[in-house]
């Protein structure tokens, strides 16, 4: 019984960790897109 409980808790932590890492990756990607868009807008303003 203890092995089943320990395994269940371990799997829960692993799956939660994967979702957290995925969320961080999406946040970093969004930040990168924002920086890229700002750079493009600034470059267009300079060319005018």
C-alpha positions in Angstrom: 0.0 0.0 0.0 2.8 2.4 0.8 4.5 1.7 -2.5 1.3 2.6 -4.4 0.9 5.8 -2.4 4.6 6.8 -2.9 4.4 6.0 -6.6 1.2 8.0 -7.0 2.7 11.0 -5.2 5.9 10.8 -7.3 3.9 10.7 -10.6 1.8 13.7 -9.4 4.9 15.8 -8.7 6.5 14.8 -12.1 3.4 15.6 -14.1 2.9 19.0 -12.2 6.6 19.8 -12.9 6.1 19.1 -16.6 3.1 21.4 -16.8 5.0 24.1 -15.0 8.0 23.9 -17.3 5.7 24.0 -20.3 4.1 27.2 -18.9 7.5 28.8 -18.4 8.4 28.0 -21.9 5.3 29.6 -23.2 5.9 32.7 -21.1 9.4 33.0 -22.4 8.2 32.6 -26.0 5.6 35.3 -25.5 8.2 37.7 -24.1 10.4 36.9 -27.1 7.6 37.7 -29.5 6.9 41.0 -27.7 10.5 42.0 -28.0 10.6 41.0 -31.6 7.5 43.0 -32.4 8.8 46.1 -30.6 12.0 45.9 -32.5 10.2 45.6 -35.8 8.0 48.6 -35.0 11.0 50.7 -33.9 12.9 49.7 -37.1 9.9 50.8 -39.2 9.7 54.2 -37.3 13.4 54.8 -38.0 13.0 54.1 -41.7 10.2 56.7 -42.0 
